[in-house]
């Protein structure tokens, strides 16, 4: 099944990847990039505040991008630890691992230190990449109030209705080759469910062949 998806990806047009996607009304209405689409030419910041162009980054070597909600999210931290465990195998296959979240560079530095991570983390505080990948969505009024009252200090966005809401990315994993073509993607509106490390390794293994 996975191999079929990877092969089928070459048949999908890539032209839609450059189309800007609006922030979805909720997590169930996002329109993520799919297999065969291209990684957008978006510029983000690393933990030191340096500009990083995703298109140029992926041109260096096959890349695994994973979008997470922030270092405040326990499910995201668990996933980051799982990816850390399989990173040596991914490097052996020739991949680089890149995490993207709404966290500021300063908060990302804390994540690197706390979890002793070696892979690259990029700040998407403006949600530019999350929108370009079709993953950004407005949280509900209740969730916005709950999160911003406790653990999240992200800037709020204005909905089409004029309400101030927190915007988050639906957690996702993308595998792309050096031509920026996506060969595997996993997007799940249920933030508590993340792809098993074995699935990511299997997808990477097929792309590396």
Long-range contacts (C-beta under 8 A, 24 or more apart in sequence): 2-184, 2-199, 2-202, 2-203, 2-206, 3-206, 5-35, 5-184, 6-35, 6-183, 6-184, 6-203, 6-206, 6-207, 8-35, 8-36, 9-35, 9-36, 9-181, 9-182, 9-183, 9-184, 10-36, 10-181, 11-36, 12-36, 12-37, 14-38, 14-181, 20-131, 20-132, 21-131, 21-132, 21-133, 21-134, 21-136, 22-131, 23-127, 23-131, 23-136, 23-137, 23-138, 23-157, 23-159, 23-167, 24-134, 24-136, 24-137, 24-138, 25-137, 25-138, 26-137, 26-138, 26-139, 26-140, 27-137, 27-168, 27-170, 27-189, 27-191, 28-189, 29-137, 30-134, 30-135, 30-136, 30-137, 30-170, 30-187, 30-189, 31-134, 32-133, 32-134, 32-135, 32-170, 32-172, 32-185, 32-187, 33-133, 33-134, 33-174, 33-182, 33-185, 34-182, 34-185, 35-182, 35-183, 35-184, 35-185, 36-181, 36-182, 37-181, 37-182, 38-180, 38-181, 38-182, 39-63, 39-65, 39-174, 39-176, 39-180, 39-181, 39-182, 40-129, 40-132, 40-133, 42-128, 42-129, 42-132, 43-128, 44-100, 44-122, 44-123, 44-124, 44-128, 44-129, 45-105, 45-122, 45-123, 45-125, 46-105, 46-108, 46-120, 46-121, 46-122, 46-123, 47-105, 47-108, 47-109, 47-112, 47-121, 47-123, 48-105, 49-105, 52-120, 52-122, 54-129, 55-180, 57-96, 57-98, 58-176, 58-177, 58-178, 58-180, 59-178, 59-179, 59-180, 60-96, 60-178, 61-94, 61-95, 61-96, 61-178, 62-93, 62-94, 62-95, 62-96, 62-175, 62-176, 62-177, 62-178, 62-204, 62-207, 62-208, 63-95, 63-96, 63-97, 63-98, 63-175, 63-176, 64-90, 64-95, 64-96, 64-97, 64-98, 64-173, 64-174, 64-175, 64-200, 64-204, 65-98, 65-99, 65-100, 65-172, 65-173, 65-174, 65-176, 66-97, 66-98, 66-99, 66-100, 66-171, 66-172, 66-173, 66-174, 67-99, 67-100, 67-101, 67-124, 67-129, 67-130, 67-133, 67-135, 67-169, 67-170, 67-171, 67-172, 67-173, 68-99, 68-100, 68-101, 68-169, 68-171, 69-101, 69-102, 69-168, 69-169, 69-171, 69-191, 70-101, 70-102, 70-103, 70-107, 70-152, 70-154, 70-168, 71-101, 71-103, 71-107, 71-108, 71-110, 71-111, 71-114, 72-151, 72-152, 73-191, 75-171, 75-191, 75-192, 75-194, 76-101, 76-171, 77-111, 77-115, 78-194, 79-171, 79-194, 80-111, 80-115, 80-117, 81-115, 82-194, 82-197, 83-119, 83-197, 83-200, 84-115, 84-116, 84-117, 84-118, 84-119, 85-197, 86-197, 86-200, 86-201, 87-118, 87-119, 89-201, 90-200, 90-201, 90-204, 93-204, 93-205, 93-208, 94-208, 95-175, 95-204, 95-208, 96-120, 98-122, 100-124, 100-129, 100-130, 100-169, 101-169, 102-127, 102-130, 102-154, 102-167, 102-168, 102-169, 124-169, 125-154, 125-155, 127-157, 127-167, 127-169, 130-167, 130-168, 130-169, 133-169, 133-172, 133-174, 135-169, 135-170, 135-172, 135-187, 136-167, 136-168, 136-169, 137-167, 137-168, 137-169, 137-170, 138-165, 138-166, 138-167, 139-165, 139-166, 139-167, 139-168, 140-165, 141-165, 173-200, 175-200, 175-203, 175-204, 175-207, 177-207, 183-207
